[in-house]
Amino acid sequence: IIVASIPALQKLGPGPDAGHWYVLSLNLKAKRFEVLDSLREEDSPPLIKHATRYMNAIKKAWLISYKDSHKQIQDYELVYIDVFKQENGLVVYRVPYFRCSPICLTSCFMYAHTHSVFSIDCGYFAFMSLELWNGKIIPAFTHEQVPALRNFLTSRWLNHTQNRCKEWRYHLFGNSS
């Protein structure tokens, strides 16, 4: 492994779902931690504070788990990687709460609290950074590609064989078509 990328969710508001996704990467070849954020710039104090705290936790876990390894990461610095920025920033909106059944806790559990703060599409940008970041070439995708990506991934997840909620169409559309 040369690059290990980790999704990071930073809380941005009072609701439990109010947050923003970005990626923290451990680049062993370049000997550094890298932040890939589709919303904020390099000089964002909340981003620097959160990413530094996350990086320090990883360093601590590394020291415990790999104390005898020849590869140590304690001196690695945090570096901001300038990636494509999403155009739709932070918004406040409402999303309905539903659960397909009382026993379905993971597959179809969709919720949000009224008046929650969300960074729209940041999860998709983070997902693509996780998939494409190799420590050298910045992931090349645009905001215009996000709707197609959203449709593709949602369909893939909902139709996955391990999705225990087989009645997701009913809960989303009010029918079984």
PyMOL commands that set and color helices and strands:
alter all, ss='L'
color gray80, all
select helices_A, chain A and resi 45-65+122-132+143-158+168-173
alter helices_A, ss='H'
color red, helices_A
select strands_A, chain A and resi 3-11+19-27+32-36+77-81+90-93+116-119
alter strands_A, ss='S'
color yellow, strands_A
deselect
rebuild
show_as cartoon
